[in-house]
Amino acid sequence: MTGQEDAVLAAIRSRRVVRAMSGEPVARKDLETVLDAGRWAPTAGNRHLQRFVATDDPATLRVLRMVSPGMIQRPAAAITICTDRRLAAEYGFPPGAAGLHVDVGTAMATLLLAAHAIGLGAGPVSSFSRAAVGEVLRLPQGWVPEVVVCLGHPTSGAPQPMHPQPRLTWRDLTTWVPHDDGA
Ligand SMILES: Cc1cc2nc3c(=O)[nH]c(=O)nc-3n(C[C@H](O)[C@H](O)[C@H](O)COP(=O)(O)O)c2cc1C
């Protein structure tokens, strides 16, 4: 295994959702590094129908938190992953197309890992009022907020992880398709 592969796997394994963040601001260049990583996420048909709405404005973050019951942390910045439904329709994606949801996930995972790589804490939040978040962020017509990625500097004394349980092993999660010869 090369050193680079090792570093990537180590980052995948050590990333955890951070729900305790200090009030220290996130440097704009760090936010930009995370945002730049987002454009490298794979997307269905390479269409890139997700849009990132970034904020480090304390007043906006406060209101965002008020309309997001799942936001346990007090983030210093947030990136809301939105799907541009109007653009998706133009490309022929029906509103419920699986690819659109998968793309939100690939973007989310990429942002979380990028934040982790530069020492920021990050946590996704999907429990929020879509209508209210659309208002707070003044989203253009047709943009649907899908996941808010909270960002900040991790502090100690973090709240317990959600539903703590032993991590499933890859064997727990995997079934093999048998070979035709029964092997
Ligand atoms: C689609 C999605 C939505 C999530 N929504 C929330 C949320 O609203 N609030 C929250 O605290 N964590 C949320 N999480 C984080 C999960 O609870 C977390 O990934 C899980 O507990 C495992 O923790 P780990 O990623 O640190 O291993 C969400 C994760 C995903 C993938």
The ligand as an SDF file (V2000), in Angstrom:
LIG
                    3D

 31 33  0  0  0  0  0  0  0  0999 V2000
  -28.1760   11.7020    5.4420 C   0  0  0  0  0  0  0  0  0  0  0  0
  -27.6720   11.9500    6.8390 C   0  0  0  0  0  0  0  0  0  0  0  0
  -28.3880   12.7850    7.6790 C   0  0  0  0  0  0  0  0  0  0  0  0
  -27.9350   13.0460    8.9700 C   0  0  0  0  0  0  0  0  0  0  0  0
  -28.6340   13.9320    9.7540 N   0  0  0  0  0  0  0  0  0  0  0  0
  -28.1550   14.2330   10.9860 C   0  0  0  0  0  0  0  0  0  0  0  0
  -28.8300   15.2050   11.8010 C   0  0  0  0  0  0  0  0  0  0  0  0
  -29.8690   15.7740   11.4210 O   0  0  0  0  0  0  0  0  0  0  0  0
  -28.2780   15.4880   13.0100 N   0  0  0  0  0  0  0  0  0  0  0  0
  -27.1350   14.8710   13.4690 C   0  0  0  0  0  0  0  0  0  0  0  0
  -26.6880   15.1880   14.5650 O   0  0  0  0  0  0  0  0  0  0  0  0
  -26.4900   13.9400   12.7120 N   0  0  0  0  0  0  0  0  0  0  0  0
  -26.9640   13.6090   11.4920 C   0  0  0  0  0  0  0  0  0  0  0  0
  -26.2990   12.6930   10.7150 N   0  0  0  0  0  0  0  0  0  0  0  0
  -25.0480   12.0760   11.2190 C   0  0  0  0  0  0  0  0  0  0  0  0
  -25.2350   10.6170   11.6550 C   0  0  0  0  0  0  0  0  0  0  0  0
  -26.0310   10.5550   12.8140 O   0  0  0  0  0  0  0  0  0  0  0  0
  -23.8470   10.0260   11.8750 C   0  0  0  0  0  0  0  0  0  0  0  0
  -23.1830    9.9280   10.6480 O   0  0  0  0  0  0  0  0  0  0  0  0
  -23.9010    8.6650   12.5310 C   0  0  0  0  0  0  0  0  0  0  0  0
  -24.3900    8.8050   13.8300 O   0  0  0  0  0  0  0  0  0  0  0  0
  -22.5430    8.0030   12.5690 C   0  0  0  0  0  0  0  0  0  0  0  0
  -21.5870    8.8510   13.1290 O   0  0  0  0  0  0  0  0  0  0  0  0
  -20.1370    8.9640   12.4530 P   0  0  0  0  0  0  0  0  0  0  0  0
  -20.3850    9.5090   11.0640 O   0  0  0  0  0  0  0  0  0  0  0  0
  -19.3790    9.8820   13.3380 O   0  0  0  0  0  0  0  0  0  0  0  0
  -19.5640    7.5920   12.4210 O   0  0  0  0  0  0  0  0  0  0  0  0
  -26.7440   12.4180    9.4350 C   0  0  0  0  0  0  0  0  0  0  0  0
  -26.0410   11.5600    8.5760 C   0  0  0  0  0  0  0  0  0  0  0  0
  -26.4890   11.3370    7.3050 C   0  0  0  0  0  0  0  0  0  0  0  0
  -25.6840   10.4140    6.4040 C   0  0  0  0  0  0  0  0  0  0  0  0
  1  2  1  0
  2  3  1  0
  2 30  2  0
  3  4  2  0
  4  5  1  0
  4 28  1  0
  5  6  2  0
  6  7  1  0
  6 13  1  0
  7  8  2  0
  7  9  1  0
  9 10  1  0
 10 11  2  0
 10 12  1  0
 12 13  2  0
 13 14  1  0
 14 15  1  0
 14 28  1  0
 15 16  1  0
 16 17  1  0
 16 18  1  0
 18 19  1  0
 18 20  1  0
 20 21  1  0
 20 22  1  0
 22 23  1  0
 23 24  1  0
 24 25  2  0
 24 26  1  0
 24 27  1  0
 28 29  2  0
 29 30  1  0
 30 31  1  0
M  END
$$$$
